[in-house]
């Protein structure tokens, strides 16, 4: 006897600059059996946001930041053009995939949305190379001189979070790192406040997602 399994649909929010584009992109996604386009009036819950834009204007950047702050989901950006200078801003706004509008066929849009929902990313080769160069420059010119990692964590903070992830309490971490317990608490408080994290487990999860522990 075979058990029935139900595959949950990926819920996508679509925002486009005009009704015709909104309808076309929504139609492309709705035609996929495992993607459901949700109403912009009631976007929750959402797995992926799809933003169609001519370019990264102030209005588009503001929209991306609102989505990041409210929905906290990966974003697929479909621009007519994107300047290299705007690429890092897009990444900061949870844009995990950039699909140039000229290449946005029905299949490509569906595949990109599914990849984003699964935790992946999609960038054109030339944009990916530029992104890596920007990250390298940021590490060399901004983060390294201040003792920071690309995750925004200092080496000491990374060490504390690594020991926390191994189950050590404050006293054990202090002993292992030759610090006072107050110093360990100060490190944890600094991380959670600076990165807007809720508590110690959230800080450890952030470090795991960042790949530093």
C-alpha positions as CSV (number, residue, x, y, z in Angstrom):
1,X,0.0,0.0,0.0
2,X,1.5,3.3,-1.0
3,X,1.3,6.2,1.3
4,X,0.0,9.5,-0.1
5,X,2.4,12.4,0.1
6,X,1.4,16.0,-0.5
7,X,4.0,18.4,-1.9
8,X,3.5,21.8,-0.4
9,X,3.3,24.6,-3.0
10,X,5.8,27.4,-3.0
11,X,4.0,30.6,-2.2
12,X,5.3,33.6,-4.2
13,X,4.5,37.2,-4.0
14,X,4.9,39.1,-7.3
15,X,5.4,42.9,-7.5
16,X,5.7,44.5,-10.9
17,X,5.7,48.1,-12.2
18,X,2.6,47.8,-14.3
19,X,-0.6,45.5,-14.4
20,X,0.4,43.9,-17.7
21,X,3.8,42.7,-16.4
22,X,2.2,41.7,-13.0
23,X,-0.3,39.5,-14.8
24,X,2.3,38.0,-17.2
25,X,4.8,37.0,-14.4
26,X,2.0,35.8,-12.1
27,X,0.7,33.7,-15.0
28,X,4.1,32.1,-15.7
29,X,4.4,31.1,-12.0
30,X,0.8,30.0,-11.6
31,X,1.3,27.6,-14.5
32,X,3.8,25.6,-12.5
33,X,2.1,22.8,-10.5
34,X,4.1,23.5,-7.3
35,X,4.0,27.3,-7.2
36,X,1.2,29.5,-6.0
37,X,1.0,33.2,-6.4
38,X,-0.4,35.0,-3.4
39,X,-2.4,38.2,-3.4
40,X,-0.4,41.4,-2.8
41,X,-3.2,42.5,-0.4
42,X,-2.6,39.4,1.8
43,X,0.9,38.2,1.2
44,X,1.3,36.1,4.3
45,X,2.6,33.4,4.3
46,X,5.2,33.8,1.6
47,X,8.2,31.7,0.6
48,X,9.7,33.9,-2.1
49,X,9.1,37.5,-3.4
50,X,9.5,38.2,-7.1
51,X,10.2,41.8,-7.9
52,X,10.2,43.1,-11.5
53,X,11.8,46.5,-12.1
54,X,13.4,48.6,-14.8
55,X,16.4,49.3,-12.6
56,X,17.4,49.7,-8.9
57,X,15.8,53.1,-8.2
58,X,15.3,54.5,-4.8
59,X,11.7,53.3,-4.8
60,X,12.7,49.7,-5.7
61,X,15.4,49.7,-3.0
62,X,12.8,50.9,-0.5
63,X,10.5,48.1,-1.5
64,X,13.2,45.5,-1.2
65,X,14.1,46.8,2.3
66,X,10.4,46.7,3.4
67,X,10.1,43.1,2.1
68,X,13.3,42.2,4.0
69,X,12.0,43.8,7.2
70,X,8.5,42.5,7.1
71,X,8.4,39.2,5.2
72,X,12.1,38.1,5.6
73,X,12.0,35.9,2.6
74,X,14.5,35.4,-0.3
75,X,13.9,37.7,-3.3
76,X,14.1,37.1,-7.0
77,X,14.9,40.3,-8.9
78,X,13.9,40.6,-12.6
79,X,15.5,43.9,-13.8
80,X,15.7,45.3,-17.2
81,X,19.1,46.5,-16.2
82,X,21.2,46.5,-13.1
83,X,24.3,48.6,-12.4
84,X,27.3,46.9,-10.8
85,X,27.2,49.6,-8.1
86,X,23.7,48.5,-7.2
87,X,24.5,44.8,-6.9
88,X,25.7,44.8,-3.3
89,X,22.7,46.8,-2.2
90,X,20.5,44.2,-3.8
91,X,22.3,41.4,-1.9
92,X,21.9,43.3,1.3
93,X,18.1,43.4,0.7
94,X,17.9,39.5,0.5
95,X,18.1,39.4,-3.3
96,X,19.3,35.8,-3.8
97,X,18.7,35.7,-7.6
98,X,19.0,38.2,-10.4
99,X,17.3,37.1,-13.7
100,X,17.7,39.7,-16.4
101,X,14.4,40.5,-18.0
102,X,15.6,39.6,-21.5
103,X,16.2,36.1,-20.2
104,X,13.1,35.8,-18.2
105,X,11.3,33.0,-20.0
106,X,8.5,31.1,-18.2
107,X,10.7,28.2,-17.4
108,X,13.6,30.3,-16.2
109,X,11.3,32.3,-13.9
110,X,9.8,29.1,-12.4
111,X,13.2,27.5,-12.0
112,X,14.7,30.6,-10.4
113,X,11.8,30.8,-7.9
114,X,12.1,27.2,-6.9
115,X,15.9,27.6,-6.5
116,X,15.5,30.6,-4.3
117,X,12.8,28.9,-2.2
118,X,15.2,25.9,-1.7
119,X,17.9,28.2,-0.3
120,X,19.9,28.6,-3.5
121,X,21.0,31.6,-5.5
122,X,21.1,32.4,-9.2
123,X,23.3,35.2,-10.7
124,X,24.6,35.8,-14.2
125,X,28.2,34.9,-14.4
126,X,29.5,38.5,-14.9
127,X,27.4,39.7,-11.9
128,X,28.6,36.9,-9.7
129,X,32.2,37.8,-10.5
130,X,31.6,41.4,-9.6
131,X,29.9,40.4,-6.4
132,X,32.9,38.3,-5.3
133,X,35.2,41.2,-6.1
134,X,33.1,43.6,-4.1
135,X,33.1,41.2,-1.1
136,X,36.9,40.8,-1.4
137,X,37.4,44.6,-1.5
138,X,35.1,45.0,1.5
139,X,37.0,42.4,3.5
140,X,40.4,44.0,2.6
141,X,39.5,47.7,2.9
142,X,36.8,47.8,5.6
143,X,36.4,44.7,7.7
144,X,40.0,43.4,8.1
145,X,41.4,46.7,9.4
146,X,38.8,46.6,12.1
147,X,39.2,42.9,12.9
148,X,35.9,41.9,11.5
149,X,34.8,38.9,9.4
150,X,32.4,39.3,6.4
151,X,29.7,37.9,8.8
152,X,30.2,41.1,10.9
153,X,31.7,39.1,13.8
154,X,35.1,39.6,15.4
155,X,37.5,36.6,15.9
156,X,36.7,36.7,19.6
157,X,32.9,36.7,19.0
158,X,33.3,33.7,16.6
159,X,35.3,31.8,19.2
160,X,32.6,32.5,21.9
161,X,29.8,31.4,19.6
162,X,31.7,28.3,18.5
163,X,32.0,27.2,22.2
164,X,28.4,28.1,22.8
165,X,27.4,25.8,19.9
166,X,29.3,23.0,21.6
167,X,27.1,23.3,24.7
168,X,29.5,25.2,27.0
169,X,28.0,27.6,29.5
170,X,29.4,31.0,30.4
171,X,31.8,29.8,33.1
172,X,33.2,27.1,30.9
173,X,33.6,29.5,27.9
174,X,35.4,32.0,30.2
175,X,37.7,29.2,31.5
176,X,38.5,27.9,28.0
177,X,39.2,31.4,26.6
178,X,41.0,32.8,29.8
179,X,38.4,35.5,30.1
180,X,36.1,36.6,33.0
181,X,32.5,35.6,32.9
182,X,31.6,39.2,32.7
183,X,33.7,39.6,29.5
184,X,32.0,36.6,27.9
185,X,28.6,38.1,28.7
186,X,29.7,41.4,27.3
187,X,30.8,39.6,24.0
188,X,27.4,37.9,23.7
189,X,25.5,41.1,24.5
190,X,27.5,43.0,21.9
191,X,26.8,40.4,19.2
192,X,23.0,40.2,19.9
193,X,22.6,44.0,20.1
194,X,24.7,44.9,17.0
195,X,23.2,42.3,14.8
196,X,19.7,42.6,16.2
197,X,19.6,39.0,17.3
198,X,17.0,37.8,19.9
199,X,19.1,35.6,22.2
200,X,22.0,33.2,22.4
201,X,20.5,30.4,20.3
202,X,19.7,33.0,17.6
203,X,23.3,34.2,17.7
204,X,24.6,30.7,17.3
205,X,22.2,30.1,14.4
206,X,23.4,33.3,12.8
207,X,27.0,32.2,13.0
208,X,26.1,28.8,11.6
209,X,24.3,30.3,8.6
210,X,27.2,32.6,8.0
211,X,29.5,29.6,7.8
212,X,31.9,30.8,10.5
213,X,31.4,27.9,12.9
